[in-house]
């Protein structure tokens, strides 16, 4: 055996797929027929139905075919299916027909391999094609501009390893045993991940309902000290907001050379409307209901739409909204000057929300602007929320993106041409449960602690999933290297059965018997 040849375990043989199976292409959709034979509808498998390691039969379409075509292409239990087209890494993808439908054929982009005389277990062939054979399909596939394909000649030439039939039984049993345990492990990991997502939602729900940490009122009673309820904090926020407005108005009057003679100038101030609490749930002691309008330091504002340019000022893309934060690297260069962009500069601690989206689940989602190293503006696809001092931005954002906030935003969103949108008025009337200032900090710290525990578990779960996937590949690799089960020198060598099939074929078609490509019939002790 030359160094370039792969190792064959004792009693194994190597053949081509065309030697051990009958390869059959499928029916062509839209095919014009010259026959006058009647047509009837029959279910057929498309490339989308034939996945790697399973068949997706949720949507099985029908096609018209003659009885002769149906008889020729009708799938039988144990037929192995291979996709012949699609992305290059999907060539040869497939699985086994188990008779899920009483009658079914396949399209011309799916090949059927019907194994001769049970020389190889269908599952072994399919597992082989989905793992070891993938390199062959990748190398031999023909690539066009947007599509890779594999013809029947290349599929027939696929090198296939054939173990002794008795050993095949042991291999299949071992693989199924290992993969069953891996499937159970994957189901457990998926359940863990679902529970972790519910865990995050439960943490946020407890936080906005005041059940995550002891309240300031409880601590004050236990310790015998005074505390500032949220209602007092809100009064201070509203007073500060009015003061800032008055300063701005006086600055405008001064710039015009006007001096106020009385207090009528500040009568223009509009006090932000508070919530109607008559039907709202009761909050923990010391908390109070507010509206977003009461908590913002300046009116909500859209960004500005600008054309992309090679020279200009950076402006965020909507895709910068990721996982509750703003990815500052997700920006383009807008066709405007630094002076034009100044009004729309984002600041660390700002909250930007999506003004519109094709999905109701994403419209209004917010992200916190992290510390900035370089200035960047925000676009018209976002609305900026700038909170007053005394409102913890991270806690506000978590509540905003929680079920409490999402329910309100989704109820207020309007749809036009499939795009859901919200505006400043919609968002400013959203309700927010305000805890006392110190309690906000404790809630935020506890959320971060619990989330860090959940995140660590999620990372561990993801790593375990990766290990399971790798172990799955390793199990199949070991199987086709003859290392998964023990070889038995008493097993009939695979070449004996191969030679018998070749002889029968040669006798049947009058051709000479094909020569063995390569055989290893060494004893198990060699």
Secondary structure, 3 states (H helix, E strand, C coil): CCCCCCCCCCCCEEEEHHHHEEEECCECCCCCCCCCCCCEEEEEECHHHEECCEECCCCCCEEEECHHHHHHHCCCCCCEEEECEECHHHCCCCCECCCCCCCCEEECCEEEEEEHHHCCCHHHHHHHHHCCCHHHHHHHCEECCCCEECCHHHHHCCEEEECCHHHHHHHHHHHHHHHHHHHHHHHHHHHHHHHHHHHHHHHHHHHHCCCCCCCHHHHHHHHCCCCCCHHHHHHHHHHHHHHHHHHHHHHHHHHCCCCCCCCHHHHHCCCCCCCCHHHCCCCCCCCEEEEHHHHECCCCEECCCCCEEEEEEEEECHHHEECCEECCCCEEEECCCHHHHHHHECCCCCEEEECEECCCCCCCCEEECCCCCCCCECCCCEEEECECCCCCHHHHHHHHCCHHHHHHHHHHCEEECCEEECCHHHHHCCEEEECCHHHHHHHHHHHHHHHHHHHHHHHHHHHHHHHHHHHHHHHHHHHHCCCCCCCCCCCCCHHHHHHHHHHHHHHHHCCCCCCCCEECCCCCCC
